């Protein structure tokens, strides 16, 4: 009897030890898996947050022309640049992140904001090409490929599926490539790109409005009391609802880094587009003595692409101890916008 009781106690002890060891092993395994997953998410998040490098618009256009066995014609470099910028948006490390629902894309906000800045410039140029650059006059027929491509890029930027944003944007890219192929085909004269001063001026008006908005949002990082100038310059002007003589403008603290990276993305895309404009509109710019003005705009925008050494966008006061990266960015954006206004004045002159 004593031996039987001792045996039962021994078996119970062995069972308890096995359960303890098994539970400990399972716990360690789960912890290790979670740790590995966390490290992979952080590493991928860092890698996916690296902004794409700049590229040569001339080399890009030459390469596309060689692949299509086409000659470079007016408008080819600008269209090829728009295609490359759009493809970079979708094919960079991590792909298109703004509509991601899972880590690490879900946890990132700087790169999705950068993507949105690029997307805005893609939308503006595709609209400008459909509305002005591909048409000889206001009563002329719009290009059939651009008429479909432009709304494709205006699809919801946050749609994950049914359909996804990437699917709609890729369709827009395919139509741009088809227009590019027709543009350089002498057998298809219905595809045109008109390098006229008025066409360029119309698109630059959209660029100026975008940069002006970004500049105001960046400057409002520290909060400002501004005089209301909404109706200045027109005695008969009215507005829907009354506003005060002074306005308090401040970008919410959680949106400061989003506005900053949206500005960097917008500037990155504009640098390439303006460099392509310099190629296609070279004769117009030289005739207006405006080539140097365009290059100065690009120079100002290139300054926005300097390496960001701080791990976060600092929001110090204008003359405080800490830096205010938004105000620095606003300075470059504002100067580029002022140069665009001067360039538009030169283009408007006879």
N, C-alpha and C positions, 0 to 999 in steps of 0.2 A: 504494500500500500504506500509505504514511504517512497519506494523507488518510483512508483507510478506518479505520485504527486511531484516528485523532483523532475521526472521526465516532462510532465506537462508544463511546469514552470520554465524549463529550458527551452521547450518548443515555443512558448509564448515570447520568451526573450529574443529568440532568433527571428521570429516574425516581426517583432517591434523594431529590431535593428534593420531588417530588410526594408521595412516601410520607411524608416528614417533615412536610410541611405538612398533609397529610390526617390523619395521626396526631395532630398537635398540635391541629387543629381539633376532632377527635372527642373528644380528652381534655378540651379546654376546655368543649365542649358538655355532656359528661357531668358535669363538675364543677359547671357552672352549674345543671344540672337538680337535682343532689343538694343544692346549696346552697338553691335555691328551695324544694325539698321540705322541707328542714330548717326553713327560716324559717316555712313554712306550718304545719308540725306544731307548732312552738313557739307561734305566734300562736293557732292553734286551741286548743291546750292551755290557754293562759292564758284565752282567752274562755270555754271550756267549764268552767273551774274557778271562775267567778264564781257565787256562791250566789244563788238566786232571791230576789227581794224579797218582803216580807210583803204580804198582801192583807187587805182588809176582809171578814170573814166575813158581816157583815150585807148588804153590797152584793152579795157573791157569791150569797147565798141569794135575795135579791130578784131578781137577774138571772135565776137559774135558774127561779124561780117564774113570772116574766114569760114566759120562753120556753115553759114548759109550760102557761101560762095556769092556774096553780094558786094557791091561797091558802097562806100560811105557816101551818103547823100545828106542834104540838110534835114535835120531832125533825127537822124539815125542815132547820134551820140546821146541826145536827151532821152529818147525812147529806150535805148539800151541801158542807160543808167537807171531809169525808172524800173525796168525789169530786174536789174541786179539788186537794187535797193529792196525791192519787194521780195525777191528770193532770199536775200540775207535775213529779212524779218522772219521768214519761216524756217530757214535751214541753218541758222546759227546754233551753237551748242545748246541743247535743251529744246530746240524748236521754238514754236510760238507758245509763250507761257501765260499770257494774260487770261486765258480761259481755263487754266488748269484747275482741277478739283482735288488733286492729290499732291502730297509732298514729293519733292521739295518745291515744286512750282507754286503750290497753294500758299506756302510760307514766305514766298518772295514778293516784294512790292517794288523794289527799285527797277529791276529789269522789265517787268510789265509796264511800268510808267515810261521807261525808255522806249519800249515798243510802241506805245500809244503816240508818243511824239513823232516817231518815224511814220506811223500810219497816217497821221494828220497830213503830213507833207505829201505822202503818196496820194491821198484823196484829193488834195488841192491841185496837184499837177495833173492827175488823170482828168479832173474836171476841166482844168484849163486847156488840156489838149482836145478834149471833146468839144468844148464851147468856143474856143478861139483858135488855137494853134493849128488845128487840122482843117479849118474852114477859111475860105477866101473872103467872105463877107457875112453879114448877119442873116441874109436870106438864103445862104447856101445850105446844102444838105450836110448833115453831120455824118461822120464816118461810122459805118455799121458796127465795126469791132469795138471802137472806143465807146459807142453808145451803150454797149453791154458791159464793157470792162469797168467803166466808171462807177455804176451802181454796185458792182461786185465788191469793190473796195470800201464801199460805204455800209456793208453789212455789219451787224452787231459784233463788236470786238470781243465780247465776253461769251459768245455762244459755244458751248462745249460739243454739242451734237445735234443732229436733226434740223438743219445741217450744222456742221462745225464752222467756225470762222476760217480755219485754214482751208477747208474745201472751197469755200466761196472765193477766197483770195487767190487760190491757185487757178481757179477758172479765170479770174481777171488777168493773171499773168499769162495764161495761154492765149487769151485774146490780144494782149499787148504784143506778144511774140508774133501772132498772125498779122497784126497791123504792121509790125516792123518788117516782116517778110514782104508784105505787099508794098510797103513804102519804098523799098529798094529795088522793086521789080519794074523795069521800064515798060513791061507789058500791062501794067495795072495803074494807069494814071489817075484812077479815082481815089487812091490813097495819097494824101498830100500832108506836108508840114510846112507852114508858111512862116518864114523868119522875118516878120515885120515888127517894127518898133511898137505899134499899137497893141499887137498881140502880146508881146513881152510885157508891156506896161500893165495890161489887164491882170496877168498872172502875178506880177510883182505887187499889185494892190492887195491881193489876197495874202501874200507873204508878209507884207507890212502889217496888215491887221492881226495876223497870227502872232508875230513877234511883239507887237504892241501889247497884246493881251498877256503874253508870257512875262513881259517886262513888269507889268503892273502886278501880276500875281507874285512874282519873285520879290519885288520891292515891298509888298505887303507882309512879308515874313515877320517883321518887327511891329507891325501895326502903325498906321498913319492916319492923321486927321487931314483930309483933303478938301479943298474948296470945290464945290459942285460946279463943274464947267460943262454939264451935259447940253445946255442950250446956248452956250456961248457962240457968238458970231452970227446969229440969226434972230432978229427981233420978233418975227412971227412964228418961231418954232414953239411947239408944244410937246407935252409928253403925257403918257396915259395916267400915271399917278404922281402926286406931288412928292417931292423929296426935299430934305433940308438944305440950307445954304452950305453946310459942312457935312462931310461924310466920314465915318470911321471905317477904314478898310483894313482888314487883317486876315491873312491866310491862316486857317486852323492849324494848330501845332502838329497834328498827326498827318497833315497833307503837305508839309513843307518839303520833305524829301521827295514826295511824289512829283511836285511841281518842278523841283530841281532836275530830276532825272528825265522828266518829260521834255524839259528844255534842252537837255543834252542830246536826247534822241532826235528832236526836231532839228537842232543845229547840225547833227551828224548827217542827216538826210539832205539838208539844204546845202551843205558844203559840196556834196557830190553833184547835186542838181545844178547848182550855179556854175560849177566847173564845166559841166556839159553844155550849159547855156553859153558859156564863153566860146566853146568850140563852134556850136551851130549858129550863133548870132554874131560871129566875129565881125563880119562886114558891117552890120548895123551898129554895133558898139563902136567900131573904129570911125564910122561916119559921124556918129554923135559925140565922138571924143570921150566915150564913157567906159572904155575898157579898163582904165585904171580904177575907176569908181567900183566896178564889179569886183575887181581883184581885192580891193580894200574891204569889201563886205565879206569876202571869203576869209580874209586874214582875221577879221574880228571874230567870225564864227569858229575858226580853228582854235582860237584861244579858249573857247568853252570846252574843248576836248582834252585839256591838260589832265594829267593823272590826278585822281582824287586820293590823296594820302590819308585823309582822316577816315576812320572806320564808320563815321556817321556824318550827316549834314549838320554842321553846327549852326546855331541860330543866335549868335551873340549880337549885341546892339551895334549900331553903326560905328561908334568910336569906343566900344568896350574892350575888355581884355581878350575875350574869345572872338574868333573869326565869325563872320556871317557869310557862308558860302552862297546863299541865295542872292545877297546884294552884289557880290562879285559877279555872279552869273548875269544878274540884271544889268550890270554895267556893260558887259560885252554885247548882250542882246540889244540893249537900247542904242548903242553906237552902231551896230549893224543895221538896225531899223532906220536910224537917222541917215545912214549912207544910202539905204534903199530909197528913201524919200527924195534925196538929192538925185539919185540915178533916174528915178521916174520923171523928175523935172527935166533932166537932160533928154530923155527919150521923147518927151512931149514937145520939145522945141522943134521947129521946122528945119 
